[in-house]
Amino acid sequence: PAELPKATLKVQLWDFKRFSEHEPLGELQLPLGTVDLQHVLESWYQLGPPGTTERPT
């Protein structure tokens, strides 16, 4: 779709804790306009500090 290059993929890494609150470990945002979507993306990205996001359930 035409909107895809303007979208941003947000990746969050969480530490799952069964008996206490889950803990955010880091996140990154990847603007899809910078990615060649015709090919498989095999890259490493540095996680930044966790932002103020909703906690997963």
C-alpha positions in Angstrom: 0.0 0.0 0.0 1.0 3.6 -0.5 1.0 4.3 3.2 3.6 1.7 4.0 6.7 3.8 3.3 5.4 6.4 5.7 4.8 3.8 8.5 7.2 3.0 11.3 7.7 -0.5 12.7 8.1 -0.4 16.5 9.8 -3.4 18.1 9.7 -3.8 21.9 11.6 -6.4 24.0 10.0 -7.3 27.3 11.1 -9.5 30.2 8.2 -11.8 31.0 7.7 -12.4 34.7 4.9 -14.8 35.7 4.3 -13.5 39.2 5.2 -9.9 38.9 5.0 -7.0 36.5 6.6 -7.5 33.1 9.7 -5.3 32.6 10.6 -3.4 29.4 14.2 -4.1 28.3 14.4 -1.9 25.2 12.9 -0.9 21.9 13.6 0.5 18.5 11.7 2.2 15.7 12.4 1.4 12.1 11.0 3.7 9.5 9.7 1.4 6.7 10.6 4.0 4.1 14.3 3.2 4.7 13.8 -0.6 4.1 13.8 -2.4 0.7 10.7 -4.4 1.2 11.4 -6.5 -1.9 14.2 -8.4 -0.1 14.6 -10.2 3.2 16.1 -7.8 5.9 18.8 -9.5 7.9 20.3 -6.7 10.1 21.2 -6.1 13.7 19.9 -2.9 15.4 20.8 -1.5 18.8 17.9 -1.3 21.2 17.3 2.0 22.8 15.9 2.6 26.3 12.3 1.6 26.7 9.8 4.5 26.1 6.5 5.2 27.6 4.4 2.5 26.0 1.6 0.3 27.0 2.5 -3.0 28.7 1.7 -6.2 26.9 -0.9 -8.5 28.5 
